[in-house]
Amino acid sequence: EVRLVESGGGLVQAGGSLRLSCVTSGFTFDDYAIGWFRQAPGKGREGVSCQDSSGNSPFYVDSVKGRFTFSRDAANRMVYLQMDSLKPEDTAVYYCAAGRSLFSTTGSEFIGFKPAEYAYWGQGTQVTVSS
């Protein structure tokens, strides 16, 4: 059974930090790209950060660049998202997900922030940033 379980969410004041964790099982971890997504109330699911299966440099959505850091511990099948300098607009449910690739089969299109390209999802963890 494939499982991804997020933890580490909570309530924090603006400017604060949180570290999200995602523990995975049931699939070949080294064969999958991992993405972090978020969904705020009334909005669609947004890609935040992702990394390919080879552990190359992560990608970040512009709104979190310089504030969030993606990391991956292959030995323990864990993925982390360090979130610093949090803003109220970061408030959302955060999900980790596993997919086969960050690029299309032709290699010409970046698909790492497209939720439909990810096969496996966690249940999400709530992050609330107060002003």
N, C-alpha and C positions, 0 to 999 in steps of 0.2 A: 504494500500500500504506500502510495506516495503521500508524503506529508511535508508541509512547510508551516512552521509555527513561529509567529512573530511575538516579540515581547519588548518591553522597555518604554512603551508609550506612557503618557501621563500629562499632568498639568504643570506648566512652567511659565514663568513671566517672560515677557519680551526681553531679548538679550541673553537668555539662558541657553542651556544645552541639554540635549538628551542623546542617548545612544540606543538605537534600535538593534535588536538581534533577531536573526532568523535561523532556526535550526531545521535541517532538512534530512529526509530519509526516504528510502524506497525508489531511488533512481540513481543513475551513475552520475555523481556530482560533477566529476571532471569533464563530462560530455555536454554540460549545459551552461548556457549563459544565465546570469541571474540579474533580475531587475527589481528596483524599488519603485513603487507607484504610490500615489495618494489620491484620495477622493474626498473633496470637501462637500458639505451639504448642498444639494441642488446642482452639483457640477459633475462633469464626466471624470473618468479616471485618467490621471495625468502621470506620465513617466517622469521620475525624479532623477534616477541614476541607474546605470547598468554597467555590467562588465561581461566580456566574453568568457568562454570556457577556458581560454589559455591564460587568463589573468592579465591581459593587456590593460593599458590605461583606461580607467572607467570614463564613462560619458556622464555629463550632468546637464540638466535643463538650465537654461540661463539664469533663472530666478534663484537658484541655489548655489551657483558656482562661487567658490571661495568661502562658503559657509558649511557645506555638507561634504563628508568624506566617505566614500565607499571602501569597504575592505572585505577580504574573503579569506577564510581559513579552511583550505581544502582538507587538511588532515582531520579536522573535526566537523567538516560539512557545515560550517557556519558562515553566515554573511552578516555584515554589520553596516549600519549607516550612522555615522557620527554627525550630529546636527548641532551646530554652534550658531550663535548670534540669531537665535530664532525670532521670527516675526509673527504677529497675529495672523498674517495671511498664510502661514505654514500650517495652520490648524486644519486637520484632516484625519481620516483613517488612512494609515500607511500599510501597504501590502508588499510582501516579497513574492516573487514569481520566478519560475524556471522556464526557459525556452531554449530552442536549439541553436539560434543564431541571432546576431544583432544586425546582420545584413541579409538582403535578399539573395536568392540563389545565384543571380548574376553578379552579385557584389556591388551593384550600382546604387542600391537604395538602403539607407539606414532605417531599420525597422525596430530598433531597440526600445523605442518609446511607444510602440503600438501594442496595447494590451492583447489584441487578438492573436499576436504572434507567440504568446506565452501559454504553455500547456498546463502548467501547474501553479496553483495559487495558495497562499495562506489565508487565514481568516481575518487578518488585519489587526492593527493595534491603534488605539485612538491617541492622537497628539493634539493637545489644546494649548495654545499660547495666548496668554492674557496680556492686555496692553497696560 
